[in-house]
Amino acid sequence: MSKPQQIFLIALILFSLSTSASAELQRFSSWYPRYQTAFHTIEHTNCSAQYNAYLSRKTDNLTQNDPQLAVWDVDSTVTPLINCLLASTPELYKSMMSSAQVVLGLMPTLLLSISPSAHETAMLFVFGDRQFLSFLLTIASPASPVDPSGNFYQHVQDLKTSYEWLSADFLLHHNFAIVLLEIALAAAAAANVLVLSYEIGMRAVFSFAQSVQYLPGLWVALGVTTHLLMTIVLRTRVHISDPHADRFGFGTVLSWIKAQFTASDRSKSIDIQLRERTVANVLISWFTSMLAAANTLFGILLFSSLLFISVADALFIVVRYVASAVVCRILVKYELWLVREQVKLNALMG
């Protein structure tokens, strides 16, 4: 994994840990808008004892007001509070929350059909020399499809046959503005996903892990890891001859930063030769595919277990995740269209 990848991944993990710590301090004091007033009222009336025990972190006599929990060996202050809140919620609203869980549980599968694939972000990272933009797109695309076959020859061929979006004259006169717009859109999409992860951990509860808030951040981090591993797989499969830039040494920090804010020069060529697959390459590719599948399953489990959320709030969450995925797909397709003008795929090398 290259140094920029390591820095990006460490920054994301630190962000996830810091936001989960912040969410713990504000948990059960902020709910999603539709049920916020009702749950605040229940907390301070029907469930005041459990709520005060949670705030004071007192673990003694947790089941004195809830004998049903005595047989379950409860050792957390969170479970009695959640059980009391659910017991004080009308059955009709519990049914509505179940409907919201169905909607949210289907979301990771929906994102798979919309988000750019890990192979596409890998090609943008490796061929396009736009690592910062690529990383923002990986954050905004935590659920992405992965081709387990690792057939990069076909992926590069598909890249070469992509259709044209805009005229060259338009791009020539608007390059810098387009680059700034791309970064702004990618940053907004990534921020949207990170803020959503924070809000879900703070405003809702996972039925299978009531005391944990960082799970949405973990889902995003695993998605980013999938994209970065696929980048490693691609980089070890290709030999790049580019006389115009030190693509992975980056030269100096300033030259690397300049490259991130410079549009691809379609007049330059990048000669690519595919290497034979090695055992390590195959193993990493398979592991990446399994990790992507596991992350999708994890996302389905995660979002289908959310409690205390209405259908309207669930739909708003889905729309926001889908919006980020759509923005990412558009940006990746556009960038890869620029890159295809530079890439020259040569014969397979040993």
N, C-alpha and C positions, 0 to 999 in steps of 0.2 A: 504494500500500500504506500503510495507516495506521500511526501510530507504534507502537501495541502490537504489531501484526503484525511490524514490523521488529525490535523488541526480542526478541520470541519467537523469530524465525528466526535472529537473530544468536546468541542464547543456545544454540540447538540446534546450530549449526555449531561454536561454540566447544567445546561438550560432545563432539561427534564427534571433533574434532581432539585434544582432551586425552585421550580414552579410547583413541584409536588410538596415541598416543605411549606411553601406559602399557602397552598391549598389546604393543608392540614389545619393551619391556624384559622382559616375562615370557613371550614366545613360546617354544614348544618346551619350556617347563618345566612347563606345565599342560595336560593333555589332558582330553577328556571321559572320564567315569569308567570306561566299559566296557573301553577299551583302554589306560587310563593306565599300568598297571603294565608291560604289554608294551612300549609305546613308550619308557618310561623305561629299561627294560633294554636295548633295542636301541640307544638313544642312547649309552649308556655302555659298550657292548661292540662290536657290529658297526660302528657309525657314530661312534665316538668321535673320529676324526680330523676328519670333516666337522662334527661338533657343536662341537668346539673351534675350528675355523676360523670357524664362524658366530659364536661368542661373542667371538672376538678381532677379527672383521671383516677377516680377512686374505684378500685376493682373489688372491694369487699361488699358482700350482700347484694350482688348484682341481680339476683333472681328473686329477691324478697317480694317484689311487686309483680313478678311474672313467673309463677310456678311452672309454666309450660317449658321454660328454658332450663329448669334445674337438671333435667336428664341429659342435656346436651353438653354439659361441662363447659359452660361459657366462661372465657377468661378475658373478655374484651368489653370495654364500656360502649363500644359501637353497636354491637348486636342487640342488646336490650332496647336501645333507643330506636333502632330501625324496626324491630319487631313491634314496638309500641306504636310507632308512626303508621305502620301497615295495619295494625289492629284497629286503629282509630280512623282509617280511611274507608269510605263506603265501597261496597263491592263494585258498583258501577264504575268508579274511578280506577279501581284496580284493573278492571277489564280494559279501560282505556289505556292504562300504562302497559298492559300486555300487548295491545295493538301497536303501541309505539315501539316496543321491543322487537316486534316482527319487522317493522319498517327499518329500524336501525340494523337488525341482524342481516338484512339483505344488502345493506349499503356496501360492504367490502367487495361483494361479487359484482355489484353495479360499477364500482370504481375500476375493477379489472378491465371492463370493456371500454372504458373512457380514457384512462390514464395512459401516458406514453409507456412503452415497455422498457425494461431495464436494458435491453440491447440498444434501444434508440438513445437513451441517455448516455450509455457507454460510448457509442460512436460519436456523440457530440463532445464528450469529455476528451476522447482520445484524438479524433480527427479534427474537431473544430477549434481546439485550443481555447475553449470558453469554460474553464473549470468552475469559476465562481457562479456563472449562470447555471451550469449543469447541476451544481450542488443545491442551489435554491430550488431547482425543479425536482430534485430527488426528495427534498423535504416535503414539497407540496404534492408528491405522488407516493404515499406510503404503501398503497396497494397497486402493484404493477405486474403485468403478465411477464413470464420468463419462459423462453423456449428451451426445454430440457435437452434438445438435441445438440445445442451449441453450434449450429450450422452458420457460422459467421460469413462464410462465402456467399450464402444465399441472402443474408441480411445486407451485405455490402452491395450485392447485385441489385437488390430491391431499392437500395439507396440511389444507385445510379439511374434507375428507371423512374424515379419519382417525377411527378408532373410539375410544371412551372406555375408559380403563384403570381409574381409581379414582374413587370418589365425591368430590364437592366437599367434603363435610364432613370426610372423612379428611384431605384436603390442607390444609384450613384449620387443623386442630389439630396438624399435623406438618410444617409448611412448613420451618422452620429445620433440623429434624433431617434431613429429606429432602435439603436442599441440602448439608449437611455430608457426608451419606452419598454423594451424587453426586460431590462433589469428591474424597472419599477413594477411591472406586472408580475414578474417572477417573485420579487420580494414580497409583494402584497399577497400572492397565493401562498407562499411559505409562511408568512406571518398569520394568515388566516387559519392554516392548519395547526400551527403552534398555539394560537390563542384558543382555538376550539378544544385542543387537548387539555389545556389548562382549565377551561371553563367546565368541561365534562368532569374532570377530577374534583373540582370544587363544588359543583352544583348537583351532582348525581351520585349514586352509589352502585357498585357492582355487587350483585347478589352473591357471587361465588368468592368475593374478596372484599368484604365490607370495610376493612381497615386500610386498604391500599388506594392511593390516589394517582400513582405515577404510571398506571397501565396504559393510558392513551399515549403518553410520551414514549413508553417502551415500544408500542406498536409503530409509532413513527420512526423511532431509532432503528428498529429491525428492518423497516422498509428502506431506509437510507443505506443500511448495511448491505442489503440485497443489491441495490444499484451500484455501490462501490465495489462489491465483489465481482459483479459482472464487468465492471470497468477493468479490474485486474485480469480477468479471464481474457478479455479482448486484447489488452495491452500485451499479454504474453503470447498471443496468437499471431500478432502482426509485426512486421518490420517496416518502419516508416522512414522514407528518405525525403526529408524536407530541408533543402539548403537555406531556407529563408529564416528559420527560427530554431533555437535550442528548445525543443518542445517540452522536455521533461526536466531539464536543468533550470529552465526559466531565466537563466542569466542572472539578473538582479531582481530585487523586489519591484523596483520601479518599472522594469520592462515587462514583468508579469502583470502588474496592475494595468499597464497601458494596453496589453493584449486583451484583457477582460473587457475593456471599453472600446475595442476596435472591431468593426465588422469584418467578416471574412472577406479576403481579397480574392475575387473569383478569377483574377488573372494569374494567380500563383497555382502551382500544381503540387500535389502530395502523392508521391509514389508509394503504394502499399503492396506488400507481399505477405501472403498468409503462410505461417509456419505450420509444420506438421504438429498434430496434437500430441502432447506429452501426458504421462500418467497424472502428474500434478495438475495440469490444466483440466483434464477430464474430471478429476476428483473435485476440484474447486467449482467447476461448472455444475456438477450434480448436486453438490452441497448448496450452491446458490439456488438452484431450482427447488430443492426441498425446503430451504429456508423461506423462499417466497410462498410456497404452498402452506407451510406452517404459519407464516405471518397472516395469510388470508384466513385460515381457520381460527387463529387467535383473534383476529379482528371480528369475525362472526360471533365467537363466544363472548368477546368483550362487549360489543354493542348490543347484543341480544339479551344481556343480563342487566342492563341499566334500569334502575328503579327511580321513582319519583320524577318522571318526565312525561309530558303530555304528547299526544299525537302531533299537535301543531309545532311544539318545540322540536320534536324528533324530525319532522319534515324540514324545518329550518336548518337543522344540523346537516341533514343529507344534502340540501341545496347548496350549502356553503362548501362542503367537501367536493361535491360535483363541480361547482364553479371553479375551484382551484385546479381540479383535474382537467377541465376543459381548457383553461388558460395554458396549462403545461403542455397539453397535446398540440395546441396551435403553435406555441413557441418552438417546441421541438421539431415539428414538421417544417416550420419556416427555416430554422437554423440548419436542419439537415438538407434542405433544398439548396441553401447556399454552399454547404460543404460538398455536395455532390458535384459541383462545378470544378472543384479542386482535386477530388480523389481520382487516382488512376490505379486500378486494380491489376496487378501483374500476376504471373503464374505462381503456382504454389512452390514454396521453397522448402528445403529440408532443414 
